[in-house]
Amino acid sequence: MVERLLVTGGASGIGRAIAQHGLKQGWDVVVIDRQHADLGRSILADLSDVDSTAEALETALAEGPITRLVNNVGAVFPAPLRDQTLSQLDQSHALNLRCAVQCTQSVLEGMTEVGFGRILNMSSRAALGKELRTAYSAAKAGLIGLTRTWALELGAAGITVNAIGPGPIATELFMKANPEDSPHTKAIISSVPVGRLGQPEDIANAAGFFLDERSGFITGQTLYVCGGLTVGSNPM
């Protein structure tokens, strides 16, 4: 069986680091993103659009079943509640949630046939609550609900479903919004118990654990990879 990994939004940041991890494992890596990915098989698509997503998935699956899926693509749409538009709410739902459902449905037949599958949903620490994140936190909390539901439905087929909730990660997008020398960024770092921002590789390392063939007795779980920030800010 050819080990195939699909990463949505894998052209940069956390998704790219996970795709790189997959390549190191010797997996056949497919990336679907609106930007070209310079690693693995790159398929261009607008994942906020149902038809564009369907076309990309058809292309990806034409080469055989996908046994590992990382629903990573997402967008934040930051705004206070009074200014959060319903259009932004719909966009967040489409990209963060609908896309995850559509992608997961598309790979189920192949996973079921081989009796093996690893599905990983990229949630966020914002699912526990964060200012200016009405659309985003709702979508990311929704992914945790999907994770738990799918774990119950798919476990008997040899398919595990888990989620990761990243804390502040020094991606290009994050650093553009939070310059390294700004007081705001310094305040974020000082609030993290381990004393630093996370790196995309920190998330990829955790993702690799859930995607591993040996992790078959772990499903329905959400792991917050946040440097300990979740413990103090949002204890569970």
N, C-alpha and C positions, 0 to 999 in steps of 0.2 A: 504493500500500500504506500503510495506517495503521500508524504506528510505535507499538507498544504495549509498555510496560514493566511487569512484575510484580515487586513487592518484597515478600517475606515479612517479617513483623515490621517493617513500615515506618511504624508510627504514632509512633515516637519514636527518639531517638538516631541511630545511624549509618544505619539504614534510612530514617528520615525525611529525612536530608540527601541520600541517594541519590535518593529520590523527588522531592525538590525540584529536584535537578539535572535529572532527567528532564523535569519540567515546563518548566524553562528551555529545554530543547532542543526543546520543542514536541511531546513524545511524549505519548501517552495513557497515563496512569499509573494502575495498579491496585495497591492495598495490601491484603494479607490479614494481619490481626492480631486478637488477642483484644480489643484496644482500638480504639475508633473513631479513624480517621485524618482529620484536618481538611484533607486535600488529596487531589486525585485522586479515584478511585473507591475507596471504603472498603468492604471486605467483612469482616464479623466471622466469626472461626472459631477453634477450638481446634486449632492446628496439631500438637499432640502426639497428636491423635486421627485415625486413618485416615479414618473416615467424615466427620467434620467438614471435614477437609482436602479430601476428594474433592468434597463439596458446594460448597465455596467455589471450587474450581478449575472446576467445571462452570459456576458463575455467571460467573466471570471470562471463560471461553472462549466463552460464549454470544454475546458481542459481537464475536467475531472472533479470529483467531490472535494469539498473543503472540510477538513476535520478540526480546524481551530479557527475561531472567529473572535476578533476584538472589536467591539462596538465602541470606538474611540472618538469619532467625530462629534463636535459640539461647538456651541457658541454661547456667549455670556448675555448679551443684551442688557447691560447694567442700567438701572434707573430706579429712583424711589417709586414706591407704589403709586403715588398720585400722578406720576408721569409715565408709568409703564403702559404702553399701548397694547391693545388687543391684537394688533398685527404682529408685534414683537412676541407676544405670548404664543401665537400660532406658529411663528417661525421657529421659536425655541422648541415647541412640541414636535414640529416636523423634523428638525435636524437631530435633536437629542433623543427623542422617543420613537416617533414613527419610523425613522430610519433603522433603529435598532430592531424593531419588530420585523420590518420588511427583510432586513438582511438575515436575521435569525431564521425566519420562515423559509428562506431560500436555501439554506444549507442543511435543514433538518433531514430531508430525505437521504442525502448522502451519508450523514452521520449515523442515521438509524440503520442503514444498510450494512455499514461496516461495524456497527456496535461500539462506536467510540466517537466522542466529541468533547471539545473544550470550548466553552463560551465565556467570554469575559466582558463585562459591561463597565465602562469608565464613568463612574459617578463622580462625586466631589464632596469635600468636607462641607461645602455650602449646602448640601442636602440637610444638614443639621440646623441650618439657619445662618443667614448672613445678610447684612444690610445691602440694599441696592441690588438684590438678586431675586426678585419675585419670579420672573420667568425662568431663570436658570435653576434656582433651588428647587422649584416645583418639578422641573424636568429631571433633575438629577436624583431627587427623592423618588420619582416615578421609576427610574432605572433600578433602584434598590427593590422596589415592589415587584418589578418584572423578574429580577434575579431570583427572588424567593419563590415566586409562582412557577417559573420555568424549572427551577431545581426540583420541585415536587413532581412536575409533569414528566420530566425527561430522565430522571435518575435511573429508572429501570432499563432504559435504552443504552446505558453506558455513557450518557452525556452529562457532564457537570456544568453548572452555571454559577459564576461568582462575580463579585464586583470589587473594584478598587476606588477608594475615595482619596484622591491626592490633596495634599495641603498646598502651600505656596511653592510652586516649581519654577525654577529659573529658565523658562523657555524664552525664545526670542520675543514672543508676544507679551509675556509677563514683564520682561525687562524693559520693553518699549513703554509700557504703561506705568512702570515703577522703576525709574532710573536708580542705579546703584547708590548714588550719593544723596538721594533725596531723604529728608527726615521721615517721610511716610514709609519708605522701604526699610530704613533702619529700624523703625518701630516694629515692622512686621518681623524682621529677623530677630529682634530682641525678645519677641513674644514666643519664639519657637524654642522649646527646651533644649534641643541639640545645638542651638546657636547658629544655624545657617539655613539658607534656602535649600529646598530639595533640587535635585538634578533629574532630567528626564531618565537617566540611567537608573535612578532609585526606583522609579515606577516600573521600568522595564524589568528590573530584577524581580520585583514582586509579581509582575505579570508572568514572567517565566516560570515561577513556582506554580501558579494556578494552571498554566498551559501544559505543564509537564505530564507525561503519561502516568507517572507515579502518584499523581495527586487525585486519584480517582475516588478517594473516600472523603473528599472535601467539596461540599456543594451548598449553595444557598447563602454563602457568607459574604460579608463586606469588610474589607481590610482598609483601614485609614492609614495611608502612607503620608505622614504629616510631621515627622520629627517630634512627635509628642504633643503637638499643638491641640489636638482634639481632647486630650486628657484634661487640660486646664480650662479650655475655652468652652467646650461642649461635652461635659462628661456624660457618658451613657449609663 
